[in-house]
Amino acid sequence: MKILSVEPGGAAARAKLLAGDEILAVNGHEIRDVIDLKYYTYESRLKLRILRAGKERTVRVKKPEGDELGLQFEDYLMDSARHCQNKCVFCFIDQLPKGMRDTLYFKDDDVRMSFLMGNYITLTNLTDYDITRILEMRISPVNVSVQVTDPEARVRMLKNPKAGKCLELMQMLAAHSIRMNCQIVLCPGFNDGELLEKSLRDLVDLFPAVPSVSIVPVGLSDHREGLCPLQAVTPEKAREVIAVADRYGEECLERFGSRVIYCADEFYLKAGLPIPDPEYYEDYPQIENGVGLMASFEDEVRQAAALVPRDAEIRPFSIATGVAAAEYMRKMVDIILEKCDTIPEHPVYMVENRFFGSQITVAGLLTGQDLLRALKDKPLGERVFITESMLKYGEELFLDDMTVTELSAALGVPVIPVRVNGFDFRDALLGK
C-alpha cells in the first residue's frame, strides 16, 4: 500500500515513514489492503517491510497497542472493488439515465467496502477466502443487503442462483459472533406481506449478531425501459409496512431491550404519519441509511435554537429541497426563526426531480439542473441553502456534473451546502 501522507507526530512519523513509501508486509504478513494493515498493526511493536525509491528496507515502529499508525494511502484496496454479480430487480444504478460520469455506473458488492465504508453487500460475492478472513480477523460489522430471507424469493429478486444462501451464511457468521446490520429494500409484490414477516422473524432470531434491520422503500426513476416492472410504495403500503415493523419492534424491545427493526424516514413521509421521537431510534444504528435522520436533525435544531439570541440579524435567504422534505424544512426554519425579534424573508422551495423522475422525492438525488430550473427568477434572498448530501462527497459536484460555483453564477446568489446537522444549520442561517 502506497502512503499518500503521514500524520505529523504520529507513530509513522516518529518511525520516519515517508509519503511515497509502499508498505509490503507487517511482522512477516503480506499487506493486501487496509484491512490487513489494520489487523496486523494492532500490536505495539511492528516490523514493516517497505519499498522506498525502488529499494526494500525494514522500519521498526513502537506505539501503544491498538493505536493507528497515522497514515493516509493512495488506494485502500490495492486492487479494484469487486463488481456486483447480481441483477437485482430494484437496482437504482440500472435506472440511471445515460451520459452520467462513469463512476456512478459502477456496482460494487465488496465485503471490504462494507467494513471500510459502510456499504451494504449481498453476500453473493463471498469466496471461501473471504469467509475465512472475516472469521479470523473478526471483521465486523458487515452490512448486509438482505431484501428477503426466503431462498426462492431472494433468487427471484437478485437474479443470482447464489442469492438463496444468504440466511445460511448469516447464521454461520452469527455463530462466530460477527455482527451484521441488515437492510431490506421493500418492493411490493416481491418481498412484502408474509415474506417480509418471515424475513423479520429470521433476522430477529440472529440477535444480538443482527442488532439492527432497516426497511427502505424501493426507488423508481423514469429510466426503467426494459427493466422488471415494479410497483411504487403507496401510502397504504407504507402504513402497512410501518405497522408490521412496529409490531416486531415492540416484541424485540420486550425481549432484548432494543427495537432492532426500523423503517426509513421516507416510509413515514409516504404514509403521511409523524416521524417518531428521537428516543424511538435509540442510538440511531442506521442513520446513514435514512433511518431516524429527521428525528435526529429536529432534535439538534431544537437544541441549537435555544442558543439563538433574540436580536440576531439574519439576512434574507432561501432553501431548496426535495418534495419529500419541503414541509419538514419549513418547520425546521420556523423553530430557529421564532427565537428572533426580526424575521427575514425565507422561502423554502420544493424542487421536483426532473432528472430522475417525479417519483424520486428525496433531496439527496436532486441535480444542479433541477435546482436551476426551479429557482431561476425566484426571490432567493442573499443566499440559497442546500443539503450537502446532493453533492459528491468532499466535492462541490452535483450528480449531473454541474458545480455549486456554476449554479451560484447562474442564479446570481451564493449557493451554500450545509451539513445535515442542526447546529450547522443554525450557524448557516445566522451567517456564521
CORPEWO-V330172 format. One record per residue. SS is DSSP state (alpha for helix, beta for strand, coil for the rest). PHI is phi in whole degrees, 0 to 359 (NA if undefined). Layout:
# CORPEWO-V330172
ss=<SS:SS>
phi=<PHI:PHI>
This chain:
# CORPEWO-V330172
ss=<coil:beta:beta:beta:beta:beta:coil:coil:coil:coil:alpha:alpha:alpha:alpha:coil:coil:coil:coil:coil:coil:coil:beta:beta:beta:beta:beta:coil:coil:beta:beta:coil:coil:coil:alpha:alpha:alpha:alpha:alpha:alpha:alpha:coil:coil:coil:coil:beta:beta:beta:beta:beta:beta:beta:beta:coil:coil:beta:beta:beta:beta:beta:beta:beta:beta:coil:coil:coil:coil:coil:coil:coil:coil:beta:beta:beta:coil:coil:coil:coil:coil:coil:coil:coil:coil:beta:coil:coil:coil:coil:coil:coil:coil:coil:coil:alpha:alpha:alpha:coil:coil:coil:coil:coil:coil:alpha:alpha:alpha:alpha:coil:coil:beta:coil:coil:alpha:alpha:alpha:alpha:alpha:alpha:alpha:coil:coil:coil:beta:coil:coil:coil:coil:coil:coil:alpha:alpha:alpha:alpha:alpha:alpha:alpha:alpha:alpha:alpha:coil:coil:coil:coil:beta:beta:beta:beta:coil:coil:coil:coil:coil:alpha:alpha:alpha:alpha:alpha:alpha:alpha:alpha:coil:coil:alpha:alpha:alpha:alpha:alpha:alpha:alpha:alpha:alpha:alpha:alpha:alpha:alpha:alpha:alpha:coil:coil:coil:coil:beta:beta:beta:beta:beta:beta:beta:coil:coil:coil:coil:coil:coil:alpha:alpha:alpha:alpha:alpha:alpha:alpha:alpha:alpha:alpha:alpha:alpha:coil:coil:coil:coil:coil:coil:coil:beta:beta:beta:beta:beta:beta:coil:coil:coil:coil:coil:coil:coil:coil:coil:coil:coil:coil:coil:coil:coil:coil:coil:alpha:alpha:alpha:alpha:alpha:alpha:alpha:alpha:alpha:alpha:alpha:alpha:alpha:alpha:alpha:alpha:alpha:alpha:alpha:alpha:alpha:alpha:coil:coil:coil:coil:beta:beta:beta:coil:alpha:alpha:alpha:alpha:alpha:alpha:alpha:coil:coil:coil:coil:coil:coil:alpha:alpha:alpha:alpha:coil:coil:coil:coil:coil:alpha:alpha:alpha:coil:coil:coil:alpha:alpha:alpha:alpha:alpha:alpha:alpha:alpha:alpha:alpha:alpha:alpha:alpha:coil:coil:coil:coil:coil:coil:coil:coil:coil:coil:coil:coil:beta:beta:beta:beta:beta:coil:coil:coil:alpha:alpha:alpha:alpha:alpha:alpha:alpha:alpha:alpha:alpha:alpha:alpha:coil:coil:coil:coil:coil:coil:coil:coil:coil:coil:beta:beta:beta:beta:coil:coil:coil:coil:coil:coil:coil:coil:coil:coil:coil:alpha:alpha:alpha:coil:coil:alpha:alpha:alpha:alpha:alpha:alpha:alpha:alpha:coil:coil:coil:coil:coil:coil:coil:beta:beta:beta:beta:beta:alpha:alpha:alpha:beta:coil:coil:coil:coil:coil:beta:beta:coil:coil:coil:coil:beta:alpha:alpha:alpha:alpha:alpha:alpha:alpha:alpha:coil:coil:beta:beta:beta:beta:beta:coil:coil:coil:alpha:alpha:alpha:alpha:alpha:alpha:alpha:alpha:alpha:coil:coil>
phi=<NA:273:283:270:206:241:289:301:83:278:299:294:295:296:275:66:288:235:301:100:296:244:277:262:205:230:50:87:261:298:257:255:195:290:294:304:298:299:291:276:259:294:293:274:243:234:242:261:261:235:244:230:53:84:240:280:209:250:233:258:233:240:198:297:304:90:287:287:286:88:228:244:240:293:214:273:252:74:224:285:298:287:281:294:257:267:230:302:296:255:306:284:297:294:259:284:291:286:92:276:295:303:298:287:268:279:255:267:211:238:300:294:290:296:288:277:243:83:296:267:236:264:76:288:267:292:262:301:297:302:296:301:294:302:289:290:268:57:292:198:276:253:268:248:272:278:71:197:267:297:303:295:294:289:299:296:282:265:55:214:299:283:295:290:266:303:297:300:295:294:297:293:296:297:297:258:63:275:279:222:271:240:230:238:274:280:242:308:92:246:215:258:60:295:296:296:296:298:300:295:297:298:287:298:297:268:300:270:297:252:276:207:227:251:244:238:282:299:259:238:269:275:247:244:301:79:264:301:297:229:261:286:283:277:304:295:295:300:294:297:293:300:297:295:300:293:297:290:297:294:297:295:300:288:280:245:81:219:288:69:255:222:263:297:307:301:298:293:295:295:281:72:252:293:293:300:293:306:300:303:269:52:258:52:294:229:297:291:260:78:251:87:298:289:295:295:297:296:299:294:299:295:294:294:296:297:256:279:289:303:269:301:257:262:287:305:211:220:231:242:213:283:300:297:255:299:296:298:293:299:296:296:297:298:299:287:287:293:276:258:289:248:248:280:296:206:298:250:264:274:256:281:272:268:292:263:127:291:284:269:246:282:294:296:254:286:250:300:290:300:294:298:297:284:259:303:69:268:291:246:75:267:198:242:260:228:280:291:293:285:251:300:305:77:229:252:256:282:298:266:75:290:258:299:299:295:294:301:296:292:271:82:219:295:259:243:287:234:296:282:209:299:287:296:297:301:297:296:297:282:81:276>
